Amino acid sequence: MITRKSRSGRMCAEMVSTRQDQKIPVSGPLIQAKAEQFASDVGKNYVKASHGWLDGFKSRNQIVFKSVCGESGEFDVQAANE
């Protein structure tokens, strides 16, 4: 389980913030995959970022997914895939 104060949780929150600042779309599955990747990078290969974890992460970090209407902001597609 990834907790609020975990290193991978902080790294994930920073990644979301950076992508939002760059107007790069962020999705739930992307956040979950990155959280598991960050946990694995610090040696916690047993971590599973479940839907419940995602709900808690969004709540703790005040993240709300919204649909964007109208003109979209420009962003680097290659950067979004990293």
Gaussian input, Z-matrix of N, CA and C with variables (Angstrom, degrees):
# hf/3-21g

backbone

0 1
 N
 C     1     B1
 C     2     B2     1     A1
 N     3     B3     2     A2     1     D1
 C     4     B4     3     A3     2     D2
 C     5     B5     4     A4     3     D3
 N     6     B6     5     A5     4     D4
 C     7     B7     6     A6     5     D5
 C     8     B8     7     A7     6     D6
 N     9     B9     8     A8     7     D7
 C    10    B10     9     A9     8     D8
 C    11    B11    10    A10     9     D9
 N    12    B12    11    A11    10    D10
 C    13    B13    12    A12    11    D11
 C    14    B14    13    A13    12    D12
 N    15    B15    14    A14    13    D13
 C    16    B16    15    A15    14    D14
 C    17    B17    16    A16    15    D15
 N    18    B18    17    A17    16    D16
 C    19    B19    18    A18    17    D17
 C    20    B20    19    A19    18    D18
 N    21    B21    20    A20    19    D19
 C    22    B22    21    A21    20    D20
 C    23    B23    22    A22    21    D21
 N    24    B24    23    A23    22    D22
 C    25    B25    24    A24    23    D23
 C    26    B26    25    A25    24    D24
 N    27    B27    26    A26    25    D25
 C    28    B28    27    A27    26    D26
 C    29    B29    28    A28    27    D27
 N    30    B30    29    A29    28    D28
 C    31    B31    30    A30    29    D29
 C    32    B32    31    A31    30    D30
 N    33    B33    32    A32    31    D31
 C    34    B34    33    A33    32    D32
 C    35    B35    34    A34    33    D33
 N    36    B36    35    A35    34    D34
 C    37    B37    36    A36    35    D35
 C    38    B38    37    A37    36    D36
 N    39    B39    38    A38    37    D37
 C    40    B40    39    A39    38    D38
 C    41    B41    40    A40    39    D39
 N    42    B42    41    A41    40    D40
 C    43    B43    42    A42    41    D41
 C    44    B44    43    A43    42    D42
 N    45    B45    44    A44    43    D43
 C    46    B46    45    A45    44    D44
 C    47    B47    46    A46    45    D45
 N    48    B48    47    A47    46    D46
 C    49    B49    48    A48    47    D47
 C    50    B50    49    A49    48    D48
 N    51    B51    50    A50    49    D49
 C    52    B52    51    A51    50    D50
 C    53    B53    52    A52    51    D51
 N    54    B54    53    A53    52    D52
 C    55    B55    54    A54    53    D53
 C    56    B56    55    A55    54    D54
 N    57    B57    56    A56    55    D55
 C    58    B58    57    A57    56    D56
 C    59    B59    58    A58    57    D57
 N    60    B60    59    A59    58    D58
 C    61    B61    60    A60    59    D59
 C    62    B62    61    A61    60    D60
 N    63    B63    62    A62    61    D61
 C    64    B64    63    A63    62    D62
 C    65    B65    64    A64    63    D63
 N    66    B66    65    A65    64    D64
 C    67    B67    66    A66    65    D65
 C    68    B68    67    A67    66    D66
 N    69    B69    68    A68    67    D67
 C    70    B70    69    A69    68    D68
 C    71    B71    70    A70    69    D69
 N    72    B72    71    A71    70    D70
 C    73    B73    72    A72    71    D71
 C    74    B74    73    A73    72    D72
 N    75    B75    74    A74    73    D73
 C    76    B76    75    A75    74    D74
 C    77    B77    76    A76    75    D75
 N    78    B78    77    A77    76    D76
 C    79    B79    78    A78    77    D77
 C    80    B80    79    A79    78    D78
 N    81    B81    80    A80    79    D79
 C    82    B82    81    A81    80    D80
 C    83    B83    82    A82    81    D81
 N    84    B84    83    A83    82    D82
 C    85    B85    84    A84    83    D83
 C    86    B86    85    A85    84    D84
 N    87    B87    86    A86    85    D85
 C    88    B88    87    A87    86    D86
 C    89    B89    88    A88    87    D87
 N    90    B90    89    A89    88    D88
 C    91    B91    90    A90    89    D89
 C    92    B92    91    A91    90    D90
 N    93    B93    92    A92    91    D91
 C    94    B94    93    A93    92    D92
 C    95    B95    94    A94    93    D93
 N    96    B96    95    A95    94    D94
 C    97    B97    96    A96    95    D95
 C    98    B98    97    A97    96    D96
 N    99    B99    98    A98    97    D97
 C   100   B100    99    A99    98    D98
 C   101   B101   100   A100    99    D99
 N   102   B102   101   A101   100   D100
 C   103   B103   102   A102   101   D101
 C   104   B104   103   A103   102   D102
 N   105   B105   104   A104   103   D103
 C   106   B106   105   A105   104   D104
 C   107   B107   106   A106   105   D105
 N   108   B108   107   A107   106   D106
 C   109   B109   108   A108   107   D107
 C   110   B110   109   A109   108   D108
 N   111   B111   110   A110   109   D109
 C   112   B112   111   A111   110   D110
 C   113   B113   112   A112   111   D111
 N   114   B114   113   A113   112   D112
 C   115   B115   114   A114   113   D113
 C   116   B116   115   A115   114   D114
 N   117   B117   116   A116   115   D115
 C   118   B118   117   A117   116   D116
 C   119   B119   118   A118   117   D117
 N   120   B120   119   A119   118   D118
 C   121   B121   120   A120   119   D119
 C   122   B122   121   A121   120   D120
 N   123   B123   122   A122   121   D121
 C   124   B124   123   A123   122   D122
 C   125   B125   124   A124   123   D123
 N   126   B126   125   A125   124   D124
 C   127   B127   126   A126   125   D125
 C   128   B128   127   A127   126   D126
 N   129   B129   128   A128   127   D127
 C   130   B130   129   A129   128   D128
 C   131   B131   130   A130   129   D129
 N   132   B132   131   A131   130   D130
 C   133   B133   132   A132   131   D131
 C   134   B134   133   A133   132   D132
 N   135   B135   134   A134   133   D133
 C   136   B136   135   A135   134   D134
 C   137   B137   136   A136   135   D135
 N   138   B138   137   A137   136   D136
 C   139   B139   138   A138   137   D137
 C   140   B140   139   A139   138   D138
 N   141   B141   140   A140   139   D139
 C   142   B142   141   A141   140   D140
 C   143   B143   142   A142   141   D141
 N   144   B144   143   A143   142   D142
 C   145   B145   144   A144   143   D143
 C   146   B146   145   A145   144   D144
 N   147   B147   146   A146   145   D145
 C   148   B148   147   A147   146   D146
 C   149   B149   148   A148   147   D147
 N   150   B150   149   A149   148   D148
 C   151   B151   150   A150   149   D149
 C   152   B152   151   A151   150   D150
 N   153   B153   152   A152   151   D151
 C   154   B154   153   A153   152   D152
 C   155   B155   154   A154   153   D153
 N   156   B156   155   A155   154   D154
 C   157   B157   156   A156   155   D155
 C   158   B158   157   A157   156   D156
 N   159   B159   158   A158   157   D157
 C   160   B160   159   A159   158   D158
 C   161   B161   160   A160   159   D159
 N   162   B162   161   A161   160   D160
 C   163   B163   162   A162   161   D161
 C   164   B164   163   A163   162   D162
 N   165   B165   164   A164   163   D163
 C   166   B166   165   A165   164   D164
 C   167   B167   166   A166   165   D165
 N   168   B168   167   A167   166   D166
 C   169   B169   168   A168   167   D167
 C   170   B170   169   A169   168   D168
 N   171   B171   170   A170   169   D169
 C   172   B172   171   A171   170   D170
 C   173   B173   172   A172   171   D171
 N   174   B174   173   A173   172   D172
 C   175   B175   174   A174   173   D173
 C   176   B176   175   A175   174   D174
 N   177   B177   176   A176   175   D175
 C   178   B178   177   A177   176   D176
 C   179   B179   178   A178   177   D177
 N   180   B180   179   A179   178   D178
 C   181   B181   180   A180   179   D179
 C   182   B182   181   A181   180   D180
 N   183   B183   182   A182   181   D181
 C   184   B184   183   A183   182   D182
 C   185   B185   184   A184   183   D183
 N   186   B186   185   A185   184   D184
 C   187   B187   186   A186   185   D185
 C   188   B188   187   A187   186   D186
 N   189   B189   188   A188   187   D187
 C   190   B190   189   A189   188   D188
 C   191   B191   190   A190   189   D189
 N   192   B192   191   A191   190   D190
 C   193   B193   192   A192   191   D191
 C   194   B194   193   A193   192   D192
 N   195   B195   194   A194   193   D193
 C   196   B196   195   A195   194   D194
 C   197   B197   196   A196   195   D195
 N   198   B198   197   A197   196   D196
 C   199   B199   198   A198   197   D197
 C   200   B200   199   A199   198   D198
 N   201   B201   200   A200   199   D199
 C   202   B202   201   A201   200   D200
 C   203   B203   202   A202   201   D201
 N   204   B204   203   A203   202   D202
 C   205   B205   204   A204   203   D203
 C   206   B206   205   A205   204   D204
 N   207   B207   206   A206   205   D205
 C   208   B208   207   A207   206   D206
 C   209   B209   208   A208   207   D207
 N   210   B210   209   A209   208   D208
 C   211   B211   210   A210   209   D209
 C   212   B212   211   A211   210   D210
 N   213   B213   212   A212   211   D211
 C   214   B214   213   A213   212   D212
 C   215   B215   214   A214   213   D213
 N   216   B216   215   A215   214   D214
 C   217   B217   216   A216   215   D215
 C   218   B218   217   A217   216   D216
 N   219   B219   218   A218   217   D217
 C   220   B220   219   A219   218   D218
 C   221   B221   220   A220   219   D219
 N   222   B222   221   A221   220   D220
 C   223   B223   222   A222   221   D221
 C   224   B224   223   A223   222   D222
 N   225   B225   224   A224   223   D223
 C   226   B226   225   A225   224   D224
 C   227   B227   226   A226   225   D225
 N   228   B228   227   A227   226   D226
 C   229   B229   228   A228   227   D227
 C   230   B230   229   A229   228   D228
 N   231   B231   230   A230   229   D229
 C   232   B232   231   A231   230   D230
 C   233   B233   232   A232   231   D231
 N   234   B234   233   A233   232   D232
 C   235   B235   234   A234   233   D233
 C   236   B236   235   A235   234   D234
 N   237   B237   236   A236   235   D235
 C   238   B238   237   A237   236   D236
 C   239   B239   238   A238   237   D237
 N   240   B240   239   A239   238   D238
 C   241   B241   240   A240   239   D239
 C   242   B242   241   A241   240   D240
 N   243   B243   242   A242   241   D241
 C   244   B244   243   A243   242   D242
 C   245   B245   244   A244   243   D243

   B1=1.4459
   B2=1.5301
   B3=1.3126
   B4=1.4515
   B5=1.5314
   B6=1.3170
   B7=1.4620
   B8=1.5133
   B9=1.3298
   B10=1.4479
   B11=1.5251
   B12=1.3242
   B13=1.4500
   B14=1.5225
   B15=1.3183
   B16=1.4600
   B17=1.5211
   B18=1.3027
   B19=1.4607
   B20=1.5256
   B21=1.3119
   B22=1.4632
   B23=1.5276
   B24=1.3256
   B25=1.4597
   B26=1.5210
   B27=1.3433
   B28=1.4697
   B29=1.5232
   B30=1.3290
   B31=1.4655
   B32=1.5298
   B33=1.3054
   B34=1.4602
   B35=1.5386
   B36=1.3263
   B37=1.4624
   B38=1.5269
   B39=1.3265
   B40=1.4592
   B41=1.5195
   B42=1.3414
   B43=1.4604
   B44=1.5272
   B45=1.3329
   B46=1.4624
   B47=1.5299
   B48=1.3186
   B49=1.4638
   B50=1.5258
   B51=1.3260
   B52=1.4662
   B53=1.5228
   B54=1.3187
   B55=1.4663
   B56=1.5249
   B57=1.3260
   B58=1.4652
   B59=1.5228
   B60=1.3278
   B61=1.4667
   B62=1.5282
   B63=1.3259
   B64=1.4614
   B65=1.5279
   B66=1.3283
   B67=1.4726
   B68=1.5186
   B69=1.3295
   B70=1.4612
   B71=1.5175
   B72=1.3322
   B73=1.4665
   B74=1.5385
   B75=1.3185
   B76=1.4646
   B77=1.5265
   B78=1.3208
   B79=1.4652
   B80=1.5283
   B81=1.3191
   B82=1.4567
   B83=1.5237
   B84=1.3476
   B85=1.4640
   B86=1.5340
   B87=1.3251
   B88=1.4653
   B89=1.5322
   B90=1.3216
   B91=1.4603
   B92=1.5255
   B93=1.3288
   B94=1.4634
   B95=1.5315
   B96=1.3279
   B97=1.4626
   B98=1.5275
   B99=1.3248
   B100=1.4601
   B101=1.5284
   B102=1.3207
   B103=1.4668
   B104=1.5245
   B105=1.3233
   B106=1.4598
   B107=1.5264
   B108=1.3355
   B109=1.4632
   B110=1.5272
   B111=1.3308
   B112=1.4613
   B113=1.5260
   B114=1.3374
   B115=1.4658
   B116=1.5260
   B117=1.3227
   B118=1.4588
   B119=1.5261
   B120=1.3263
   B121=1.4642
   B122=1.5283
   B123=1.3352
   B124=1.4689
   B125=1.5333
   B126=1.3450
   B127=1.4528
   B128=1.5197
   B129=1.3153
   B130=1.4695
   B131=1.5282
   B132=1.3236
   B133=1.4622
   B134=1.5157
   B135=1.3054
   B136=1.4582
   B137=1.5291
   B138=1.3197
   B139=1.4622
   B140=1.5173
   B141=1.3315
   B142=1.4617
   B143=1.5206
   B144=1.3187
   B145=1.4642
   B146=1.5291
   B147=1.3182
   B148=1.4639
   B149=1.5349
   B150=1.3289
   B151=1.4627
   B152=1.5261
   B153=1.3167
   B154=1.4668
   B155=1.5171
   B156=1.3442
   B157=1.4581
   B158=1.5215
   B159=1.3469
   B160=1.4633
   B161=1.5288
   B162=1.3229
   B163=1.4679
   B164=1.5272
   B165=1.3259
   B166=1.4560
   B167=1.5182
   B168=1.3309
   B169=1.4639
   B170=1.5218
   B171=1.3312
   B172=1.4659
   B173=1.5258
   B174=1.3064
   B175=1.4620
   B176=1.5286
   B177=1.3344
   B178=1.4709
   B179=1.5213
   B180=1.3250
   B181=1.4543
   B182=1.5265
   B183=1.3221
   B184=1.4691
   B185=1.5299
   B186=1.3202
   B187=1.4590
   B188=1.5156
   B189=1.3347
   B190=1.4536
   B191=1.5247
   B192=1.3239
   B193=1.4544
   B194=1.5203
   B195=1.3216
   B196=1.4618
   B197=1.5160
   B198=1.3268
   B199=1.4621
   B200=1.5159
   B201=1.3143
   B202=1.4540
   B203=1.5160
   B204=1.3213
   B205=1.4600
   B206=1.5188
   B207=1.2929
   B208=1.4557
   B209=1.5130
   B210=1.3338
   B211=1.4536
   B212=1.5092
   B213=1.3027
   B214=1.4575
   B215=1.5189
   B216=1.3202
   B217=1.4599
   B218=1.5114
   B219=1.3119
   B220=1.4548
   B221=1.5150
   B222=1.3168
   B223=1.4522
   B224=1.5117
   B225=1.2943
   B226=1.4552
   B227=1.5216
   B228=1.3177
   B229=1.4610
   B230=1.5269
   B231=1.3239
   B232=1.4587
   B233=1.5265
   B234=1.3265
   B235=1.4611
   B236=1.5270
   B237=1.3185
   B238=1.4621
   B239=1.5224
   B240=1.3070
   B241=1.4506
   B242=1.5144
   B243=1.3328
   B244=1.4748
   B245=1.5096
   A1=109.47
   A2=116.45
   A3=121.29
   A4=107.17
   A5=116.63
   A6=119.63
   A7=110.42
   A8=114.99
   A9=122.05
   A10=111.21
   A11=116.83
   A12=120.80
   A13=113.09
   A14=117.79
   A15=119.31
   A16=110.15
   A17=114.70
   A18=120.79
   A19=110.73
   A20=117.24
   A21=120.23
   A22=110.95
   A23=117.70
   A24=120.97
   A25=111.72
   A26=116.15
   A27=120.17
   A28=110.65
   A29=116.66
   A30=120.61
   A31=110.25
   A32=116.18
   A33=121.26
   A34=110.08
   A35=116.69
   A36=120.90
   A37=110.52
   A38=117.03
   A39=121.15
   A40=110.89
   A41=117.25
   A42=121.57
   A43=110.38
   A44=116.97
   A45=120.89
   A46=110.09
   A47=116.11
   A48=120.88
   A49=111.47
   A50=116.57
   A51=121.33
   A52=110.71
   A53=116.70
   A54=120.34
   A55=110.98
   A56=117.47
   A57=119.56
   A58=110.53
   A59=116.98
   A60=120.88
   A61=111.37
   A62=116.30
   A63=121.77
   A64=112.19
   A65=116.34
   A66=123.05
   A67=112.25
   A68=115.32
   A69=121.54
   A70=107.28
   A71=118.02
   A72=120.47
   A73=112.22
   A74=115.37
   A75=122.59
   A76=107.61
   A77=116.62
   A78=120.66
   A79=110.13
   A80=115.22
   A81=120.74
   A82=112.71
   A83=118.14
   A84=118.98
   A85=113.12
   A86=117.29
   A87=120.24
   A88=109.91
   A89=117.16
   A90=120.99
   A91=110.15
   A92=117.40
   A93=120.97
   A94=111.18
   A95=116.99
   A96=120.64
   A97=110.87
   A98=117.09
   A99=120.53
   A100=110.93
   A101=117.59
   A102=120.20
   A103=110.36
   A104=117.14
   A105=120.67
   A106=111.03
   A107=117.22
   A108=120.97
   A109=110.47
   A110=117.48
   A111=120.76
   A112=110.79
   A113=116.77
   A114=120.27
   A115=110.32
   A116=116.67
   A117=121.18
   A118=110.82
   A119=116.52
   A120=121.43
   A121=112.12
   A122=116.93
   A123=120.13
   A124=111.09
   A125=116.34
   A126=120.93
   A127=116.34
   A128=117.95
   A129=121.01
   A130=108.65
   A131=115.45
   A132=121.40
   A133=113.85
   A134=118.55
   A135=122.94
   A136=112.88
   A137=119.09
   A138=122.70
   A139=111.43
   A140=116.21
   A141=123.52
   A142=107.88
   A143=117.03
   A144=121.81
   A145=108.08
   A146=116.71
   A147=122.73
   A148=111.03
   A149=115.60
   A150=120.21
   A151=110.27
   A152=116.94
   A153=120.88
   A154=111.39
   A155=116.12
   A156=119.70
   A157=110.19
   A158=116.09
   A159=120.68
   A160=110.76
   A161=117.16
   A162=120.44
   A163=110.75
   A164=116.83
   A165=121.00
   A166=111.75
   A167=117.16
   A168=122.19
   A169=110.22
   A170=115.90
   A171=119.96
   A172=110.48
   A173=116.97
   A174=121.10
   A175=111.29
   A176=117.00
   A177=121.29
   A178=112.36
   A179=116.57
   A180=121.16
   A181=113.06
   A182=115.99
   A183=123.06
   A184=111.62
   A185=115.35
   A186=122.08
   A187=108.45
   A188=115.83
   A189=122.23
   A190=107.23
   A191=116.80
   A192=120.51
   A193=108.13
   A194=115.73
   A195=121.50
   A196=108.76
   A197=115.50
   A198=120.48
   A199=107.96
   A200=115.31
   A201=120.34
   A202=107.95
   A203=116.58
   A204=122.13
   A205=109.25
   A206=116.89
   A207=120.25
   A208=110.97
   A209=116.05
   A210=120.43
   A211=110.63
   A212=114.94
   A213=118.77
   A214=109.05
   A215=115.83
   A216=120.36
   A217=109.04
   A218=115.98
   A219=119.25
   A220=109.09
   A221=116.16
   A222=120.45
   A223=109.71
   A224=115.37
   A225=123.37
   A226=108.63
   A227=117.42
   A228=122.52
   A229=110.18
   A230=118.05
   A231=120.63
   A232=110.05
   A233=118.21
   A234=121.43
   A235=110.68
   A236=116.99
   A237=121.11
   A238=111.28
   A239=117.04
   A240=120.75
   A241=113.88
   A242=117.92
   A243=121.07
   A244=111.56
   D1=135.22
   D2=178.24
   D3=-93.26
   D4=125.15
   D5=-179.61
   D6=-99.21
   D7=169.31
   D8=-178.37
   D9=-55.64
   D10=-39.70
   D11=-174.93
   D12=-93.59
   D13=6.54
   D14=-179.10
   D15=-71.66
   D16=151.39
   D17=179.46
   D18=-60.66
   D19=-43.66
   D20=-179.00
   D21=-67.56
   D22=-34.62
   D23=176.95
   D24=-65.22
   D25=-41.59
   D26=177.32
   D27=-65.99
   D28=-41.05
   D29=179.36
   D30=-63.63
   D31=-38.47
   D32=-179.95
   D33=-66.98
   D34=-43.36
   D35=178.66
   D36=-62.36
   D37=-39.20
   D38=178.04
   D39=-66.00
   D40=-40.09
   D41=178.43
   D42=-62.42
   D43=-43.71
   D44=179.93
   D45=-63.02
   D46=-45.38
   D47=-179.67
   D48=-60.93
   D49=-44.05
   D50=179.81
   D51=-62.33
   D52=-45.66
   D53=-179.27
   D54=-65.62
   D55=-38.43
   D56=178.15
   D57=-65.59
   D58=-40.36
   D59=177.74
   D60=-61.57
   D61=-33.85
   D62=-179.84
   D63=-88.77
   D64=3.94
   D65=-179.15
   D66=59.93
   D67=34.95
   D68=175.53
   D69=-95.03
   D70=126.83
   D71=-179.19
   D72=-58.15
   D73=142.38
   D74=179.06
   D75=-126.81
   D76=134.90
   D77=-179.96
   D78=-121.53
   D79=164.35
   D80=176.81
   D81=-58.83
   D82=-49.64
   D83=179.18
   D84=-60.52
   D85=-33.98
   D86=177.40
   D87=-65.65
   D88=-45.98
   D89=179.22
   D90=-60.33
   D91=-44.11
   D92=179.64
   D93=-62.42
   D94=-45.23
   D95=-179.08
   D96=-63.84
   D97=-42.95
   D98=179.51
   D99=-66.16
   D100=-39.04
   D101=178.45
   D102=-61.04
   D103=-43.91
   D104=178.42
   D105=-66.48
   D106=-38.38
   D107=177.98
   D108=-64.88
   D109=-46.19
   D110=-179.94
   D111=-62.67
   D112=-40.14
   D113=178.33
   D114=-63.65
   D115=-42.48
   D116=178.65
   D117=-63.49
   D118=-38.08
   D119=179.77
   D120=-61.99
   D121=-28.34
   D122=179.20
   D123=-100.07
   D124=15.56
   D125=173.29
   D126=89.05
   D127=12.40
   D128=179.20
   D129=-106.56
   D130=75.62
   D131=-175.78
   D132=-73.51
   D133=-9.35
   D134=-177.05
   D135=-89.17
   D136=-1.94
   D137=-173.74
   D138=-73.70
   D139=135.91
   D140=174.90
   D141=-127.10
   D142=114.83
   D143=178.53
   D144=-85.57
   D145=90.82
   D146=-176.29
   D147=-77.82
   D148=176.14
   D149=176.20
   D150=-63.62
   D151=-36.41
   D152=176.68
   D153=-63.80
   D154=-41.64
   D155=176.97
   D156=-62.13
   D157=-43.25
   D158=-179.48
   D159=-60.98
   D160=-43.75
   D161=178.43
   D162=-59.45
   D163=-44.65
   D164=178.56
   D165=-65.41
   D166=-41.29
   D167=179.20
   D168=-60.99
   D169=-46.12
   D170=179.51
   D171=-62.49
   D172=-41.26
   D173=179.38
   D174=-65.01
   D175=-48.30
   D176=-179.28
   D177=-61.69
   D178=-34.54
   D179=-175.40
   D180=-103.73
   D181=9.53
   D182=177.11
   D183=52.55
   D184=49.97
   D185=179.63
   D186=-102.49
   D187=129.54
   D188=178.13
   D189=-128.05
   D190=129.23
   D191=177.36
   D192=-86.38
   D193=131.28
   D194=179.30
   D195=-132.80
   D196=151.73
   D197=173.84
   D198=-82.38
   D199=139.61
   D200=178.60
   D201=-98.54
   D202=127.70
   D203=179.00
   D204=-114.04
   D205=153.54
   D206=178.61
   D207=84.86
   D208=-154.81
   D209=-179.82
   D210=-66.56
   D211=137.41
   D212=177.84
   D213=-92.87
   D214=152.74
   D215=175.43
   D216=-71.83
   D217=150.10
   D218=177.67
   D219=-77.02
   D220=142.08
   D221=175.54
   D222=-150.88
   D223=159.99
   D224=-178.77
   D225=-84.40
   D226=110.74
   D227=-177.35
   D228=-61.15
   D229=-38.51
   D230=-179.25
   D231=-64.90
   D232=-39.85
   D233=178.06
   D234=-63.95
   D235=-34.32
   D236=179.92
   D237=-67.61
   D238=-28.49
   D239=-178.39
   D240=-85.22
   D241=-6.54
   D242=-178.62
   D243=-79.89

